[in-house]
Amino acid sequence: TYSPRPIQMQPQAGIEGQWTDPNGIISSFSNGRFETRTTDTNSLLAEGTYTQGSPQVVEIQLTSLLRQTQSRVNCALASQSQLNCTSSTGAQFTLVRRV
């Protein structure tokens, strides 16, 4: 007979889930899809896709809906709760996992 194993709640590994930046913008990673939204109105600011080169490195291809521009962002998982990112234009920013 098949008996399912109990699901244990563990800290999320990798980058799946929601992250915030210092401006309060929420970035979400889910099944290869990336989105950023405002916290106040939940307006979509940018969307795109992401791929993980390794458990610690992710590359995001995104389109800004405000500027109608496409860009690439590389992020490194510094810890379970911090992503250090650099855009193709050289801008650096940090995302912190939402609890």
N, C-alpha and C positions, 0 to 999 in steps of 0.2 A: 504494500500500500504506500501511497505517496503522502508524506506529511511535511507540510511547509515549515521551513525554519523560521523562528521568530525574527522579526526585523528589529535590529538594534539601531537606536539613534546614535549616529556618529557625526563628528564634525564633517562638513562637506569637504571633500577632497577636490582638487583642481579648481576650476574657475566657474563652474556652473552656479547660478544663483544671481543675487543682486548685490551691487557694489555702489558706493557713493563717492563723489569727488568733493574737494573742499568747498565748492559752490553749491553743494546739495543736489547736484544732478544725479539721477539714478541710472546706472548702467546695468543691463541684465544680459546674462549669457544663458542660452537654453538651446540645447540640441543643434548647435551650429549657427544659431541666429543671435544677432547682437542688436540691442536697442538702447538708446538713451532717452530719458524722459525728465521733465521738470517735476519737482515734488509738489508744487502748489496746484498746477492745473493738469498734471499728468500728460502734458502735450509732448508728442513725439518730436525730438530734436534731430536725431540721426538714427539710421538703421543700416544693417549690413550683415555680414557673415564673419565667422571666425574659424580658424583652424589651430589646433595645438600641435606644434612641432615636437614637443616633449611635455611631460607633466608640469614643467616649470615655465614653459614659453608658449605664448599665444600670439597669433598674428590676426589683426582685425582689419577687414576691408569695409569701409563705411562710407555712406553718402550723407552729407549734412543737408537736412531739409531746409534749413534757413538760408544757407549760401549756395545750395545746389552744386556742391563740390564733392569730389570723391577723394578719399585719402586712405592711407594705410597707417596702422598703429601697431607697434610691437610692444608687448607687455611681458614682464618677468614676474613670476610669483615669488615674492620675497619671503612671504610667510603664508600661513593658512588664511590670514585676514588682510594681506596687503599686496597689491599689484602695482609695480612700478612701470609706467608706460612712457614711450617716446613716439611721437608722431613722425610722419615722413617729412614734416617741415622742421623737425628738431625740437618741437615743444615737448616739455616733460611734465608729467603729472602723476599723481598717486591716487589709486582707488582703494577704498577700505570696504571690507565685506560688511553688509548690513546684517544685523543680528535679528 
